[in-house]
Amino acid sequence: MLVSIIIPIYNVADYIEKCLLSVLNQTYHNIEIILVDDSTLDNSIEIVKTLLENYKSVIEIRIIHHEVNKGLSAARNTGINIAKGEYIFFLDSDDWISEDCIEKQVSIAKEGNVDMVFGDIEIVGDTERLSKWWNFDSLLDYYYDREVIQKLYYSNQLYMMAWNKLVKRSFIIDNDLYFKEGIIHEDDLWSFRVMLVIDSIGILNQKTYFYLLRNGSITKENSSKNIIYKYNIGIEMLKLAIKQNIQSQNYALNYLISFIHRSVFNNTNKKETRTCIKKANEFFKNKTNYQDYRQSNIYLRSTLVLPYYLTKLYFQILGRLIKYHLIDSPYLCIP
């Protein structure tokens, strides 16, 4: 079974050699490597070419060049379109994988005939800035029920990042699961879309991916640009969750209000927060949308139809009610 490993490249001269060597040294050899040069400004591609000139391998390696920088989503989409493999594996160019990563994930995929395999992750670097929410020790080897898979994802037992997942290419193509271009946090939206349609996954309870969390590699959470993108993704999730089950709707609602909550209590990005609440109000003023969400969590919905000046008080009241177990609302992110 051929696996296509897609590696976008942009300004990673300090990391690309380690990343690429981890792929070239895989114990599983039926792979192709697709390196997408997203118009990198440094000498990353020269490092790649030098490494490949001195490395004898039967693995097919292709370097694709973008004439202009298009972003991570576009680079991944380019890889998807030209991939020959039955399965696709996304690898960021500043990370690396264990030498048996592909072999172990292929074994899971073959045995269970699943659309996607999740491998566990080792976080390297500035780990204090990232909480590990998932624990694979409590998971089964396979799941074949969409709602059960969604429940695992919505409760943060499965991670949202696109990398370290062996994904059947036909599943991506048939469900039009390309990455939305021109945004950041593209994995948030992509993974949510995946969860709306996936019926089978496999779990590899082994750390096969080493995620390098670099200083400055993650957008500041409270920056205006970051908040705007998160809000827009939340609105997009609301639209996608229409006609879906209640847990999908609640996840979309909770995704959106979590950033409203953060902005309100940090007293940041008031303008952007007001804009988001206005968009949510407009969304729920549509009678069809409101009707489709009528069974979803009322506390979440209420947050998005309040004026901005009442949101802080509303969050404070909810927090008290939850603290004293006067309401049971597991989806709410109120501390």
ROLUM-223174 format. One record per residue (C-alpha): x, y, z; residue number from 1. Coordinates in pm, 1 decimal. Each point is the difference from the previous one (the first is absolute). Layout:
residues N
        X        Y        Z pos
        X        Y        Z NUM
...
end
This chain:
residues 335
        X        Y        Z pos
      0.0      0.0      0.0   1
    152.7    328.0   -112.5   2
      4.2    288.8    248.2   3
     46.9    361.4   -113.1   4
    177.3    214.7    258.3   5
    -68.3    369.4    -57.9   6
    250.6    249.3    142.7   7
    -61.6    374.2    -57.8   8
    321.3    206.1     13.1   9
     24.8    364.4     96.1  10
    295.7    154.9    186.0  11
    104.6   -314.9    188.4  12
    371.1    -15.4    -78.9  13
     82.1    -87.3    361.0  14
   -238.2   -295.2      9.5  15
    -60.1   -151.3   -342.3  16
    297.6   -236.4      0.0  17
   -109.3   -176.3    318.7  18
   -355.9    -16.3   -129.3  19
     93.6   -146.0   -336.6  20
    249.9   -250.1    144.3  21
   -271.4   -135.4    227.9  22
   -202.5    -82.6   -311.4  23
    288.5   -137.8   -204.4  24
     87.7   -235.6    287.5  25
   -346.6   -153.0     30.6  26
    -23.0   -376.5     44.6  27
   -292.4      8.0   -244.0  28
    127.6     67.9   -351.5  29
   -310.6     12.5   -218.7  30
    -28.6    375.0     30.8  31
     29.7    310.0   -212.7  32
    117.9    332.4    137.5  33
   -164.8    316.1   -129.3  34
    191.8    313.3     97.7  35
   -198.0    316.3    -71.2  36
    222.5    306.7    -18.4  37
   -240.4    277.7     95.0  38
    232.8    265.9   -141.4  39
    231.2    -22.7    298.7  40
    223.5    299.9     61.6  41
    292.7   -185.6    153.9  42
    224.3   -282.5   -123.0  43
   -227.1   -286.6    109.2  44
    -25.1   -141.7   -351.7  45
    376.9     14.2    -51.4  46
     40.6   -201.9    320.5  47
   -253.1   -253.2   -128.2  48
    172.2    -34.4   -336.5  49
    343.7    -43.6    158.5  50
   -134.9   -264.9    233.7  51
   -168.5   -191.4   -281.9  52
    309.2     12.3   -222.1  53
    196.5   -186.8    264.1  54
   -274.6   -240.6     96.7  55
    -67.7   -313.0   -200.0  56
   -359.8   -110.2     28.3  57
   -261.8   -180.9   -206.4  58
   -268.0    229.2    141.3  59
   -161.4    231.4   -254.1  60
     53.8    361.9    100.0  61
   -165.2    294.8   -172.8  62
     59.7    369.3     61.4  63
   -286.1    227.0   -103.3  64
     51.0    376.3    -13.0  65
   -258.2    271.2     65.2  66
     88.0    315.8   -189.7  67
   -138.3    209.6    287.4  68
    -55.6    -75.1    365.8  69
   -350.4   -140.6     41.2  70
      5.3   -129.7    356.3  71
    -12.6   -338.1    170.7  72
   -350.6    -90.7   -118.1  73
     83.0     55.5   -365.8  74
    324.6   -196.6     31.4  75
   -184.6   -296.2    147.8  76
   -269.4     24.4   -268.6  77
    267.9     -6.8   -270.1  78
    136.5   -318.1    155.8  79
   -343.2   -161.3     18.8  80
    -67.8     68.1   -366.8  81
    318.7   -160.9   -130.0  82
     28.5   -282.3    254.9  83
      2.2   -354.2   -137.1  84
    -32.3   -179.4    331.7  85
   -303.2   -180.8    133.4  86
     63.6    179.8    327.9  87
    133.7    348.3     74.4  88
    211.7    109.5    295.2  89
     48.2    368.3     84.5  90
    333.1     97.6    154.4  91
    102.8    353.5     94.6  92
    354.9     81.1   -102.7  93
    122.2     98.9    346.5  94
   -119.5   -327.4    154.6  95
    117.4   -359.4    -43.8  96
   -133.5   -354.2     32.1  97
    121.1   -325.4    154.2  98
    164.4   -243.5   -240.8  99
   -289.6   -246.8     33.2 100
   -274.8    263.6    -19.5 101
   -131.9    -85.6   -345.7 102
     46.0   -375.4     42.8 103
   -203.3     -4.7    322.7 104
   -275.3    225.0   -133.7 105
    -27.5   -195.0   -324.6 106
    -38.9   -318.9    203.4 107
   -290.6    154.0    192.0 108
   -160.3    130.4   -321.3 109
     26.2   -336.0   -177.6 110
   -125.4   -208.8    287.7 111
   -298.0    221.0     73.8 112
    -70.8    133.7   -350.9 113
    -55.2    348.2    145.4 114
    -15.2    344.6   -156.5 115
    245.1    150.8    248.3 116
    262.8   -107.3    251.6 117
    101.2    215.7    297.5 118
    349.4    -40.0    142.0 119
    103.9    145.0    335.2 120
    218.6    311.8     24.1 121
    306.7    107.4    196.0 122
     16.9    375.4     57.9 123
    351.4    142.6    -12.8 124
    115.1    349.6     93.8 125
   -213.5    268.0    162.2 126
   -242.6   -250.5    149.3 127
   -139.4    234.6    264.0 128
   -199.7    177.2   -270.5 129
   -188.0   -309.1   -109.3 130
   -219.1   -222.7    213.0 131
    -34.7   -363.0    -94.0 132
   -367.1    -81.0     12.7 133
     -6.9   -345.6   -154.2 134
     92.9   -327.5    161.8 135
     19.1   -294.0   -236.8 136
     39.2   -249.0    286.1 137
   -375.0     -4.1     53.1 138
    -92.3    -43.5   -368.6 139
    -83.7   -313.6   -196.3 140
    194.4   -107.9   -308.1 141
   -288.3     69.6   -239.1 142
   -325.8    194.0    -17.3 143
   -270.3    -44.3   -264.6 144
   -276.2    226.7    128.9 145
     -6.2    363.6   -110.7 146
   -170.2    135.3    309.2 147
    242.2   -183.3    228.5 148
    295.8    139.1   -197.5 149
   -149.9    348.3     19.9 150
    -46.8    -32.7    375.0 151
    369.6    -86.7     39.2 152
    100.9    298.1   -211.7 153
   -238.4    248.8    156.4 154
    123.1    -97.7    348.2 155
    363.3     59.3   -106.9 156
     98.7   -366.3     14.3 157
    107.5     26.0   -363.9 158
    219.9    285.3   -118.9 159
   -103.9    243.1   -274.1 160
    336.7     37.8   -177.0 161
     16.1   -146.8   -349.3 162
    345.9   -148.0     37.8 163
     80.8   -349.8    127.5 164
   -319.1   -132.3   -152.5 165
      5.6   -258.6   -274.6 166
   -299.1     99.8   -211.5 167
   -150.8   -190.0   -290.5 168
     35.3    222.5   -305.9 169
   -334.6   -107.4   -145.3 170
   -165.5    107.3    326.2 171
    148.2    347.9    -41.2 172
    -94.4     28.3   -368.2 173
   -349.4   -148.4     28.0 174
    -91.0    233.8    286.2 175
    176.8    305.7   -145.3 176
    215.1     25.9    310.6 177
    249.3    249.5   -132.2 178
    142.1    258.9    236.1 179
   -157.7    344.8     -7.8 180
    258.4    237.2   -140.5 181
     82.0    349.0    118.0 182
    -57.8    -65.0    371.6 183
    198.8    -97.7    306.6 184
   -115.8   -274.4    238.9 185
    -99.1   -194.0   -310.3 186
     23.7   -330.1    188.6 187
   -285.3    103.1    231.8 188
   -243.5     31.8   -288.8 189
    137.3   -295.4   -198.1 190
    -25.8   -239.6    293.6 191
   -353.9    112.5     80.4 192
   -101.0    -68.6   -360.0 193
    165.4   -340.4     19.9 194
   -193.7    -87.6    315.0 195
   -331.2     75.3   -170.4 196
     51.8   -279.1   -255.6 197
    245.6   -257.0    135.4 198
   -122.8   -348.9     93.9 199
    318.8   -189.5     83.1 200
    328.1     73.8    175.2 201
    291.1   -196.2    140.8 202
    207.4     91.8    304.2 203
    374.0    -63.0     29.2 204
     88.7     43.5    366.5 205
    362.1     81.1    -73.1 206
    178.6    332.7    -32.9 207
     88.8     11.4   -368.3 208
     13.0    375.7    -55.5 209
    225.5    257.2    164.0 210
   -159.9    342.3     -1.4 211
    247.6    283.1     44.7 212
   -167.9    289.1    174.5 213
    225.7    290.9    -84.6 214
      8.9    338.6    170.3 215
   -204.0    226.3   -222.7 216
   -131.2   -288.4   -211.1 217
   -357.3     40.2    124.4 218
   -197.7    317.6    -58.4 219
    -63.2    194.3    319.9 220
   -339.3   -115.9    118.2 221
   -126.6    344.7     88.1 222
    121.8    179.9   -310.9 223
   -265.3    173.3   -204.2 224
     79.9   -202.0   -313.6 225
    -10.5   -328.3    188.7 226
   -335.6     77.8    159.6 227
   -156.1    102.6   -331.5 228
    104.3   -325.3   -168.0 229
   -130.3   -204.9    290.4 230
   -331.3    183.2    -10.0 231
    -37.4    -54.3   -373.1 232
     76.1   -369.2     39.5 233
   -261.1    -17.0    275.0 234
   -263.6    156.2   -223.8 235
     94.7   -244.5   -275.3 236
    -39.4   -287.3    247.6 237
   -346.8    126.6     93.7 238
    -99.9    -15.2   -365.3 239
    145.0   -347.6    -47.7 240
   -170.9   -134.7    313.1 241
   -349.0     84.7   -127.7 242
   -197.0   -325.5    -46.8 243
    269.5   -184.1    197.4 244
    -41.1   -167.6    338.1 245
    -22.0    196.4    324.0 246
    354.6    -72.5    111.9 247
    139.9    142.4   -324.3 248
   -208.4    314.6     42.5 249
    107.0     38.4    361.5 250
    365.9    -37.2    -96.1 251
    -32.9    273.4   -262.7 252
   -176.9    227.1    246.6 253
    257.0    -64.8    271.1 254
    290.0     58.6   -240.1 255
   -136.2    344.7    -74.7 256
    -86.9    115.2    350.3 257
    331.7   -118.8    145.7 258
    173.6    288.8   -177.5 259
   -273.9    246.3     87.5 260
     49.1   -107.9    361.8 261
    377.2     47.5    -20.6 262
    -29.0    341.6   -163.7 263
   -259.5    125.2    245.3 264
    192.4    -97.9    312.0 265
    337.6    109.2   -136.9 266
   -158.7    325.6   -112.1 267
    158.1    -39.3   -344.7 268
   -121.8     39.7   -356.8 269
   -329.7    161.8     93.1 270
    -65.4    106.3   -357.7 271
     59.0   -349.3   -139.5 272
   -204.7   -159.0    279.1 273
   -294.3    228.3    -68.7 274
     26.5    -85.8   -369.8 275
     -7.8   -370.9     80.1 276
   -304.4     33.1    223.8 277
   -171.4    206.3   -270.1 278
     68.5   -275.2   -255.8 279
   -135.0   -262.7    237.3 280
   -310.2    211.0     60.1 281
    -54.7     25.1   -374.6 282
     45.4   -374.0    -32.7 283
   -264.5    -80.7    260.2 284
   -241.8    265.9   -124.8 285
    -46.2   -229.3   -297.1 286
   -303.6   -204.3    100.4 287
    123.1   -310.9   -181.3 288
    333.4      9.5    181.2 289
   -166.4     58.9    334.2 290
   -238.6   -286.9    -61.7 291
    286.4   -237.7    -83.5 292
    180.3     97.1    321.3 293
   -303.3      1.9    227.7 294
    103.4   -327.4    171.2 295
    360.7    105.7     54.5 296
    132.7    130.9    330.5 297
   -212.8    299.3     97.6 298
    274.8    153.5    214.4 299
    236.2      0.9   -295.6 300
   -257.0    143.1   -236.4 301
    -97.5    271.0    245.0 302
    358.8    123.4     17.6 303
     -0.5     75.2   -370.5 304
   -319.5    205.7     -5.2 305
     88.8    230.6    290.1 306
    130.4    355.1    -44.0 307
    373.1     29.1     61.3 308
    -36.7    198.5    324.2 309
   -196.3   -285.9    162.5 310
    233.8   -284.6    -92.5 311
    239.0     34.0    293.0 312
   -282.9     -0.1    252.5 313
   -159.2   -295.7   -177.4 314
    325.3   -199.9     13.1 315
     40.0     81.3    369.5 316
   -350.9   -121.1     79.5 317
     48.5   -317.9   -202.2 318
    329.9    -66.1    173.1 319
   -170.4     19.2    339.2 320
   -285.9   -225.3   -105.4 321
    239.3   -261.6   -133.9 322
    229.7     24.6    303.5 323
   -286.0    -78.1    236.4 324
   -144.7   -268.3   -230.8 325
   -321.3    190.5    -53.4 326
     22.8    -67.3   -373.5 327
    166.0   -289.0   -181.0 328
    168.3    126.2   -313.1 329
    305.9   -206.7    -94.4 330
     51.2    189.5   -326.4 331
     50.3    335.3    163.3 332
    358.3    121.9     32.3 333
    -75.3    231.6    292.1 334
    259.9    -36.2    280.2 335
end
